[in-house]
């Protein structure tokens, strides 16, 4: 009997030890999961980009473009204006006298998820031996400047460079250690036009060759990631279209309505992509129209005013100003859908709605003036306020956070 009792005691003791060991293992596993979660979150929101444990991508259940702006002066701005070596004077609002800097501290928060934290080193590693290229107008150039500012602080001064080729149309930032370039190509209408000079492009009567794109496109052919935009320069009731070459006495000119000529140009662009782009290697993006804030009465302000002196956002959810043209956006969607049907995917970065809220994010009068101001301008500052482009750091950084998310979601 004593032996049996001893055996029972030993068995109970062993079971206790097994139970303690099992509980310890569970605790260790939970600790590992928590630490890993924190680590991944700190490492640029990697969790956001991976599959969930159920195998479903978070992109499939989260619309990144529907959300709200959250004030965050701990994490934002992502860089300091004065510390960006390649900041543009057109966008350096603090340098040119802007005192209210809250526009730098807003983070975009999608309703169902969080954007991954931008990680410059991780992006540069992804871009190793590759070309990231922005093609379009001055708004796309602003996004390019933003991207350069986002990454360049992590690169020693001796290992980065900037140079311009193609008569000034192509500007190339290079991260030498990674053999990676972040480039901007000036093509405000994507197709050939009489506004193609990167400096002297203000013309009284804008003309496009809607069937001619090779002059520009030859510079994009080998890029690995291309971000296109075009909208602002099409905003007129009609535009001259040329069939033939500039200077050709036999060329045929015709005025074509805005939406129709826009579609004609995008069809030429999409046809070029279908033939020349390597679908296996190249990621393609199209940035939707950037919002303007030139008429204050549209958001309940005083008629005749604009973004000048604005310091607050528009809080009405779904606000849409008249500066954005849904018909033009529909053209883009139709063209991209047709391309998808032909086996080529172009991801649209739908920045329009989130930018609509940010009436305070423009340079207004706080930028370099390329021409001397007149007395009339000085007496009426709103008359020369820039309510089209965006201060940096600012809204275009969010556009690049969205781009970053999609680059890593491939």
Order of alpha helices (4+ residues) and beta strands (2+ residues): alpha-alpha-beta-beta-alpha-beta-alpha-beta-beta-beta-beta-beta-alpha-beta-beta-beta-alpha-beta-alpha-beta-alpha-alpha-alpha
